[in-house]
């Protein structure tokens, strides 16, 4: 029979010798029983998913109000993606660092993290030794790669060419091409290397491509011919394109890429009459939803532009035009009996040397966002623009004036300084928008560069972007026992948002 409790009894104190009879769990340092190893694989996958989601949510919901506004007024698939990548720039290295720390915890974590760490492969200013090291370790991980970038910031080997090392540079590029072709599951590619033989690239599952080039050549045509699954294409030409094959650029793209939805073409002299004027009966297979044309030294008539855009009148939702070089006085609008009518266009950005009457020939019944860039002929002549706003008042929700439109901070070859909207023009636009109940804003909606390469590689890193092969060579490392990457450092990056 238990004894009665004695309230005056001394409290029980655990003595040191009592510890011997108590079974304690193994210490965390005890490698024989690791608490992490006890977790089911499914739970480990959930942990990693939550880590990834944490950073992705932060990147998609930026706290910077200026960045949020930039996203809202960026017009065009690639313009908007550039802003989104800028928002992700601070979070991607943190996300990559977390993955590296997690993969060091337990074997299962390493196998789960490896595909995520190898998802993006960036080859930047690589030398022969780096490429060979990459080729040694890549076969094990090539199936994980989804985003590829080959970038030569030294003007694609021009230093080597000047020093007489053309063959050496060509050999390195050829080996880099072999590495690219190993990644058969890649969905995105960025290339900024003039020595790359595009016809040697054998990837056939690509959904997005960003190509920097000097001119449009037969090798580019051969590359595009095989990209039937491509939905997004951006091309930037460094020089005024005078190549004999360049007139085929738009025809090859729009006839040969049936899945294409998003197109960005930028470069001096690349947009003009000869390239936009298609022969009657030309079958265009692409059904563009987003079109961005950025070019100086441009000459195009209203009739040609109207006929070109009419091919996408039933599909185009986002249109960005930055076309300078056409003399506004040469625009003979009366020669074209048809207006530019785009049934489903919801966002439109324009900066051009067109005549003010251009705005009287626009019929955009679904327009919600209008962005005005530098438009010299409107200076002190805003009446046609105001009429355009009134005609579309029933659908317009926001009008945005870029920095160039109101202050012309960019000196475009010295020709356009002082051609921005006058103060009284801005006041007239403000009054019109206020009377119509349309939101008006101003500022820069996208960066000056049409293709910001920081979305594809880190300016402060060498070799292969986030990963490295060893501490000295800045290339990927590999664990021979596990067959998974062992990235060094805590740095760390793209896609397509339809």
C-alpha positions as CSV (number, residue, x, y, z in Angstrom):
1,X,0.0,0.0,0.0
2,X,1.5,3.3,-1.0
3,X,2.5,5.7,1.8
4,X,0.8,9.0,2.2
5,X,2.5,12.1,0.7
6,X,4.4,14.1,3.2
7,X,4.2,17.8,2.4
8,X,7.2,18.5,4.6
9,X,9.5,16.0,2.9
10,X,12.5,17.3,1.0
11,X,12.2,17.4,-2.8
12,X,13.8,14.6,-4.9
13,X,17.1,15.5,-6.5
14,X,18.5,13.4,-9.3
15,X,22.0,12.4,-8.3
16,X,24.9,12.0,-10.7
17,X,25.0,8.3,-10.3
18,X,21.3,8.0,-11.4
19,X,22.4,9.0,-15.0
20,X,23.8,5.5,-15.5
21,X,20.4,4.0,-15.4
22,X,18.8,6.5,-17.8
23,X,18.8,5.6,-21.6
24,X,19.9,8.6,-23.5
25,X,19.5,8.9,-27.3
26,X,22.7,8.9,-29.3
27,X,24.4,12.2,-29.7
28,X,23.8,14.1,-32.9
29,X,27.6,13.9,-33.6
30,X,27.3,10.1,-33.6
31,X,27.6,9.3,-37.3
32,X,26.2,5.8,-36.7
33,X,22.7,7.2,-36.0
34,X,22.0,10.5,-37.8
35,X,18.6,12.0,-37.1
36,X,18.4,13.2,-40.7
37,X,18.9,9.7,-42.0
38,X,15.8,8.6,-40.1
39,X,13.6,10.9,-42.0
40,X,11.6,9.4,-44.9
41,X,12.7,10.5,-48.4
42,X,9.3,12.0,-49.0
43,X,9.7,14.3,-46.0
44,X,13.2,15.4,-47.2
45,X,11.8,16.2,-50.6
46,X,9.1,18.3,-48.8
47,X,11.7,20.2,-46.8
48,X,13.6,21.1,-50.0
49,X,10.4,22.1,-51.8
50,X,9.6,24.4,-48.9
51,X,13.0,26.0,-49.1
52,X,12.7,26.5,-52.8
53,X,9.2,27.9,-52.5
54,X,10.2,30.3,-49.8
55,X,12.7,32.1,-52.1
56,X,10.5,31.8,-55.2
57,X,7.6,33.5,-53.4
58,X,9.9,36.3,-52.3
59,X,11.2,36.8,-55.8
60,X,7.7,36.8,-57.3
61,X,6.4,39.3,-54.8
62,X,9.2,41.9,-54.5
63,X,9.0,44.4,-51.7
64,X,10.5,47.2,-53.7
65,X,7.6,49.3,-54.9
66,X,9.6,50.6,-57.9
67,X,10.2,47.0,-59.1
68,X,6.5,46.2,-58.7
69,X,5.7,49.2,-60.8
70,X,8.2,48.2,-63.5
71,X,6.6,44.8,-63.8
72,X,3.2,46.4,-64.2
73,X,4.3,48.7,-67.1
74,X,6.8,46.5,-68.9
75,X,5.3,45.6,-72.3
76,X,6.3,42.5,-74.1
77,X,7.3,39.0,-72.9
78,X,11.1,39.7,-72.8
79,X,10.7,43.1,-71.3
80,X,8.7,41.7,-68.5
81,X,11.0,38.8,-68.0
82,X,13.9,41.1,-67.7
83,X,12.2,42.9,-64.8
84,X,11.3,39.6,-63.2
85,X,14.9,38.4,-63.5
86,X,16.1,41.6,-61.9
87,X,13.7,40.9,-59.0
88,X,15.1,37.3,-58.6
89,X,18.8,38.4,-58.7
90,X,19.0,38.9,-54.9
91,X,17.2,35.6,-54.1
92,X,18.8,33.1,-56.5
93,X,22.3,33.1,-54.8
94,X,20.6,32.6,-51.4
95,X,18.5,29.8,-52.7
96,X,21.5,28.1,-54.2
97,X,23.4,28.5,-51.0
98,X,20.6,26.8,-49.0
99,X,20.6,23.9,-51.4
100,X,24.4,23.4,-51.1
101,X,24.1,23.4,-47.3
102,X,21.2,20.9,-47.4
103,X,23.0,18.5,-49.7
104,X,25.8,18.3,-47.2
105,X,23.5,17.0,-44.5
106,X,22.7,13.5,-45.7
107,X,23.0,11.3,-48.8
108,X,19.3,11.6,-49.8
109,X,19.5,15.3,-49.7
110,X,22.5,15.2,-52.1
111,X,20.6,13.2,-54.6
112,X,17.5,15.5,-54.3
113,X,19.5,18.7,-54.5
114,X,21.8,17.7,-57.4
115,X,19.2,18.2,-60.2
116,X,18.3,21.6,-58.8
117,X,21.9,22.7,-58.6
118,X,22.6,21.6,-62.1
119,X,19.4,23.1,-63.6
120,X,21.3,26.1,-65.0
121,X,24.7,25.7,-66.7
122,X,26.6,28.9,-67.6
123,X,29.8,28.9,-69.7
124,X,31.3,32.3,-69.4
125,X,34.7,33.2,-70.9
126,X,35.8,29.6,-70.6
127,X,39.3,28.4,-71.5
128,X,40.3,25.0,-72.9
129,X,41.2,23.5,-69.5
130,X,37.8,24.5,-68.0
131,X,35.9,23.0,-70.8
132,X,37.8,19.7,-70.6
133,X,37.1,19.5,-66.8
134,X,33.4,20.2,-67.5
135,X,33.3,17.4,-70.1
136,X,34.7,15.0,-67.5
137,X,31.9,15.6,-65.0
138,X,29.0,16.7,-67.2
139,X,27.8,13.3,-68.5
140,X,26.5,12.3,-65.0
141,X,24.5,15.5,-64.6
142,X,23.6,16.5,-68.2
143,X,20.1,15.2,-67.9
144,X,19.4,17.7,-65.1
145,X,20.3,20.8,-67.2
146,X,17.4,22.9,-68.4
147,X,19.0,26.3,-68.9
148,X,22.2,26.9,-70.9
149,X,24.3,30.0,-71.5
150,X,27.4,30.4,-73.6
151,X,28.8,33.9,-73.2
152,X,32.1,35.3,-74.3
153,X,32.4,38.8,-72.8
154,X,35.7,39.4,-74.6
155,X,33.7,40.1,-77.8
156,X,33.6,36.4,-78.6
157,X,37.3,35.7,-78.8
158,X,38.4,38.9,-80.6
159,X,41.4,39.2,-78.3
160,X,42.5,35.7,-79.3
161,X,41.9,36.6,-82.9
162,X,44.1,39.7,-82.7
163,X,46.8,37.6,-81.0
164,X,46.7,35.0,-83.8
165,X,44.9,32.4,-81.6
166,X,41.9,31.9,-83.9
167,X,42.4,28.2,-84.1
168,X,42.7,27.9,-80.3
169,X,39.5,29.8,-79.8
170,X,37.7,27.9,-82.4
171,X,38.8,24.6,-80.7
172,X,37.5,25.8,-77.3
173,X,34.2,26.8,-78.9
174,X,33.9,23.5,-80.6
175,X,34.4,21.6,-77.3
176,X,31.9,23.9,-75.6
177,X,29.4,23.0,-78.3
178,X,30.0,19.3,-77.4
179,X,29.1,20.1,-73.8
180,X,26.0,21.9,-74.9
181,X,24.8,19.0,-77.1
182,X,25.3,16.7,-74.1
183,X,22.4,18.5,-72.3
184,X,19.7,17.0,-74.5
185,X,16.9,18.0,-72.0
186,X,17.7,21.7,-72.1
187,X,14.7,24.0,-72.6
188,X,16.4,27.4,-72.7
189,X,19.6,28.7,-74.3
190,X,21.4,32.0,-74.4
191,X,24.3,32.4,-76.8
192,X,26.6,35.4,-77.1
193,X,29.6,34.0,-79.0
194,X,30.3,34.8,-82.6
195,X,32.6,31.8,-83.1
196,X,29.8,29.3,-82.2
197,X,28.7,27.2,-85.2
198,X,24.9,27.3,-84.6
199,X,24.4,24.5,-87.2
200,X,26.4,22.2,-84.9
201,X,23.9,22.7,-82.0
202,X,21.7,19.6,-81.9
203,X,19.2,20.5,-79.1
204,X,15.7,19.9,-80.3
205,X,13.6,20.4,-77.1
206,X,14.3,24.2,-76.7
207,X,11.4,26.4,-75.7
208,X,13.3,29.7,-75.4
209,X,16.4,31.1,-77.2
210,X,18.2,34.4,-76.8
211,X,20.8,34.8,-79.6
212,X,23.3,37.7,-79.9
213,X,24.9,37.8,-83.3
214,X,26.7,40.1,-85.8
215,X,24.5,39.1,-88.7
216,X,21.9,36.5,-89.7
217,X,23.8,33.7,-91.5
218,X,23.1,30.3,-92.9
219,X,24.2,28.6,-89.7
220,X,21.5,30.5,-87.8
221,X,18.9,29.5,-90.4
222,X,20.0,25.8,-90.0
223,X,19.7,26.1,-86.2
224,X,16.2,27.7,-86.3
225,X,15.0,25.2,-88.9
226,X,15.1,22.4,-86.3
227,X,13.5,24.3,-83.4
228,X,9.8,23.4,-84.0
229,X,9.0,23.5,-80.3
230,X,10.5,27.0,-79.7
231,X,7.9,29.3,-78.2
232,X,10.1,32.3,-77.3
233,X,12.9,33.9,-79.4
234,X,15.0,37.0,-78.9
235,X,17.7,38.1,-81.3
236,X,20.1,41.1,-80.9
237,X,22.3,42.2,-83.7
238,X,25.5,44.1,-82.7
239,X,26.1,45.9,-86.0
240,X,24.0,47.4,-88.8
241,X,23.0,44.2,-90.6
242,X,23.9,44.2,-94.2
243,X,24.3,40.5,-94.8
244,X,22.8,39.2,-98.1
245,X,20.8,36.6,-96.2
246,X,19.4,39.0,-93.6
247,X,16.2,39.7,-95.7
248,X,15.1,36.2,-94.9
249,X,15.2,36.8,-91.1
250,X,11.5,37.5,-90.5
251,X,10.4,35.0,-93.2
252,X,12.5,32.2,-91.7
253,X,11.3,32.9,-88.2
254,X,7.6,33.3,-88.9
255,X,7.4,30.5,-91.4
256,X,9.7,27.9,-89.8
257,X,8.7,28.2,-86.1
258,X,5.1,27.0,-85.8
259,X,5.0,27.1,-82.0
260,X,6.5,30.7,-81.6
261,X,4.5,33.0,-79.4
262,X,7.0,35.6,-78.2
263,X,9.4,37.4,-80.5
264,X,11.9,40.1,-79.8
265,X,14.2,41.5,-82.6
266,X,16.7,44.2,-81.8
267,X,19.5,45.8,-83.7
268,X,20.5,48.8,-85.8
269,X,19.1,48.6,-89.3
270,X,17.5,45.3,-88.8
271,X,13.9,46.5,-89.1
272,X,13.0,48.0,-92.5
273,X,10.8,47.7,-95.6
274,X,12.7,44.8,-97.2
275,X,12.4,42.5,-94.2
276,X,8.8,43.3,-93.2
277,X,7.3,43.2,-96.6
278,X,6.2,39.6,-97.2
279,X,5.4,38.3,-100.7
280,X,1.6,37.8,-101.3
281,X,0.5,34.3,-100.2
282,X,3.4,33.7,-97.8
283,X,2.2,31.2,-95.2
284,X,3.0,32.4,-91.7
285,X,2.8,29.6,-89.2
286,X,3.7,31.5,-86.0
287,X,0.8,32.9,-84.0
288,X,2.5,35.7,-82.1
289,X,1.1,36.9,-78.8
290,X,4.0,39.2,-77.9
291,X,6.1,41.2,-80.4
292,X,9.0,43.6,-79.6
293,X,10.9,45.4,-82.4
294,X,13.8,47.7,-81.4
295,X,15.9,49.3,-84.1
296,X,17.6,52.5,-85.1
297,X,18.4,53.3,-88.7
298,X,14.9,52.1,-89.5
299,X,12.9,52.8,-92.6
300,X,9.4,51.4,-92.8
301,X,6.2,52.9,-94.2
302,X,2.8,52.8,-92.5
303,X,1.4,50.5,-95.2
304,X,4.2,47.9,-94.7
305,X,3.9,48.1,-90.9
306,X,0.1,47.7,-91.1
307,X,0.3,44.7,-93.4
308,X,3.0,43.0,-91.2
309,X,1.0,43.5,-88.0
310,X,-2.2,42.4,-89.7
311,X,-0.8,38.8,-89.9
312,X,-1.2,38.6,-86.1
313,X,-4.4,40.6,-85.7
314,X,-6.2,37.7,-84.1
315,X,-3.5,36.6,-81.6
316,X,-1.3,39.6,-80.7
317,X,-1.7,40.7,-77.1
318,X,1.5,42.7,-76.3
319,X,3.3,45.0,-78.8
320,X,6.4,47.1,-78.2
321,X,7.8,49.3,-81.0
322,X,11.0,51.3,-80.7
323,X,11.8,52.3,-84.3
324,X,13.9,55.3,-85.0
325,X,15.4,56.6,-88.3
326,X,12.2,57.0,-90.4
327,X,11.6,60.6,-91.4
328,X,8.2,61.4,-90.1
329,X,7.6,63.6,-93.1
330,X,7.9,60.6,-95.4
331,X,5.0,58.8,-93.7
332,X,2.2,58.8,-96.3
333,X,-0.7,57.6,-94.2
334,X,-3.2,58.4,-96.9
335,X,-1.6,55.8,-99.2
336,X,-2.9,53.0,-96.9
337,X,-6.6,52.7,-96.7
338,X,-6.5,50.4,-93.7
339,X,-5.9,51.1,-90.0
340,X,-3.8,49.0,-87.7
341,X,-6.4,46.9,-86.0
342,X,-5.4,44.4,-83.4
343,X,-8.4,42.9,-81.8
344,X,-6.9,41.4,-78.6
345,X,-4.0,43.8,-78.0
346,X,-4.0,44.6,-74.2
347,X,-0.7,46.4,-73.8
348,X,1.1,48.7,-76.3
349,X,4.4,50.6,-76.0
350,X,5.7,52.8,-78.7
351,X,8.6,55.2,-79.3
352,X,9.3,56.2,-82.9
353,X,9.9,58.8,-85.6
354,X,6.4,58.3,-86.9
355,X,4.1,61.3,-87.7
356,X,1.6,62.3,-85.0
357,X,-1.2,61.1,-87.2
358,X,0.0,57.5,-86.6
359,X,-2.2,57.5,-83.5
360,X,-5.3,58.3,-85.6
361,X,-4.8,55.1,-87.5
362,X,-4.8,52.7,-84.5
363,X,-7.8,50.6,-83.6
364,X,-7.1,48.6,-80.5
365,X,-10.5,47.7,-79.0
366,X,-9.0,45.7,-76.0
367,X,-6.2,48.1,-75.0
368,X,-5.7,48.4,-71.2
369,X,-2.1,49.7,-70.9
370,X,-0.4,52.3,-73.1
371,X,3.3,53.3,-72.7
372,X,4.7,56.2,-74.6
373,X,8.4,56.4,-75.2
374,X,10.3,59.1,-77.0
375,X,8.1,60.3,-79.9
376,X,9.7,63.5,-81.3
377,X,6.8,64.5,-83.6
378,X,4.5,64.8,-80.6
379,X,6.5,67.6,-79.1
380,X,4.1,70.6,-78.9
381,X,1.7,68.6,-81.1
382,X,-0.2,66.2,-78.7
383,X,-3.6,66.6,-80.3
384,X,-3.6,63.2,-82.2
385,X,-2.3,61.4,-79.0
386,X,-5.1,63.0,-76.9
387,X,-7.7,61.9,-79.6
388,X,-6.2,58.3,-79.4
389,X,-6.7,58.3,-75.6
390,X,-10.3,59.5,-75.9
391,X,-11.2,56.8,-78.5
392,X,-9.8,54.1,-76.3
393,X,-11.0,55.5,-72.9
394,X,-13.6,52.7,-72.4
395,X,-10.9,50.0,-72.1
396,X,-7.7,52.0,-71.1
397,X,-6.8,51.6,-67.5
398,X,-3.3,53.1,-67.4
399,X,-1.1,55.4,-69.4
400,X,2.6,55.5,-68.7
401,X,5.2,58.1,-69.9
402,X,8.8,56.8,-69.9
403,X,11.7,58.9,-68.8
404,X,12.7,59.5,-72.4
405,X,9.3,60.6,-73.4
406,X,9.3,63.5,-70.9
407,X,13.0,64.2,-70.3
408,X,15.0,62.4,-73.1
409,X,17.9,61.5,-70.7
410,X,19.2,59.2,-73.4
411,X,21.1,61.1,-76.1
412,X,20.3,59.0,-79.1
413,X,23.4,59.9,-81.3
414,X,22.7,63.5,-80.4
415,X,19.8,63.8,-82.8
416,X,16.8,63.7,-80.4
417,X,17.9,65.9,-77.5
418,X,15.2,68.4,-76.8
419,X,12.5,66.5,-78.7
420,X,10.7,65.2,-75.7
421,X,7.2,66.3,-74.7
422,X,7.0,69.9,-73.5
423,X,5.7,70.7,-70.1
424,X,2.4,71.9,-71.5
425,X,2.1,68.6,-73.5
426,X,2.5,66.6,-70.3
427,X,-0.1,68.8,-68.6
428,X,-2.5,68.2,-71.5
429,X,-2.1,64.5,-71.2
430,X,-2.5,64.7,-67.4
431,X,-5.7,66.7,-67.8
432,X,-7.1,64.3,-70.5
433,X,-6.4,61.2,-68.4
434,X,-7.9,62.8,-65.3
435,X,-11.0,63.7,-67.2
436,X,-11.3,60.1,-68.6
437,X,-10.6,58.4,-65.3
438,X,-7.3,56.8,-66.6
439,X,-4.4,56.3,-64.3
440,X,-1.2,58.2,-65.4
441,X,2.3,57.4,-64.4
442,X,5.9,58.1,-65.5
443,X,9.4,56.7,-65.1
444,X,11.5,54.0,-66.8
445,X,9.6,50.6,-67.2
446,X,12.6,48.7,-68.5
447,X,16.4,48.9,-68.6
448,X,18.3,50.5,-71.5
449,X,19.6,47.1,-72.5
450,X,17.2,44.9,-74.4
451,X,19.0,41.8,-73.2
452,X,20.5,42.1,-69.8
453,X,23.0,39.3,-69.6
454,X,23.0,39.4,-65.8
455,X,19.9,37.2,-66.0
456,X,22.1,34.5,-67.6
457,X,25.4,34.9,-65.8
458,X,26.9,36.6,-62.8
459,X,29.2,39.6,-63.7
460,X,31.3,39.0,-60.6
461,X,31.9,35.3,-61.1
462,X,34.1,33.4,-63.6
463,X,33.6,30.2,-65.5
464,X,30.3,28.5,-65.0
465,X,28.2,30.9,-63.0
466,X,26.9,29.4,-59.7
467,X,29.1,26.2,-59.6
468,X,32.8,25.5,-60.0
469,X,34.9,22.4,-60.8
470,X,37.5,23.2,-58.1
471,X,38.5,26.2,-56.1
472,X,41.2,27.2,-58.5
473,X,39.5,26.7,-61.9
474,X,36.0,27.9,-61.1
475,X,34.4,24.8,-62.7
476,X,32.1,22.1,-61.3
477,X,33.5,19.5,-58.8
478,X,32.3,16.0,-58.6
479,X,32.3,13.4,-55.8
480,X,33.6,10.1,-57.4
481,X,31.7,8.0,-54.8
482,X,28.3,9.6,-55.0
483,X,28.4,10.9,-58.6
484,X,26.8,14.2,-57.5
485,X,28.2,17.7,-57.7
486,X,30.1,19.3,-54.8
487,X,29.7,23.0,-55.5
488,X,32.2,25.3,-53.8
489,X,31.1,28.6,-52.4
490,X,27.7,29.9,-51.5
491,X,26.8,31.7,-54.7
492,X,24.3,31.0,-57.0
493,X,20.2,31.1,-61.6
494,X,15.7,31.5,-66.0
495,X,12.4,30.5,-67.7
496,X,9.7,31.3,-69.6
497,X,6.4,32.8,-68.4
498,X,3.8,32.4,-70.9
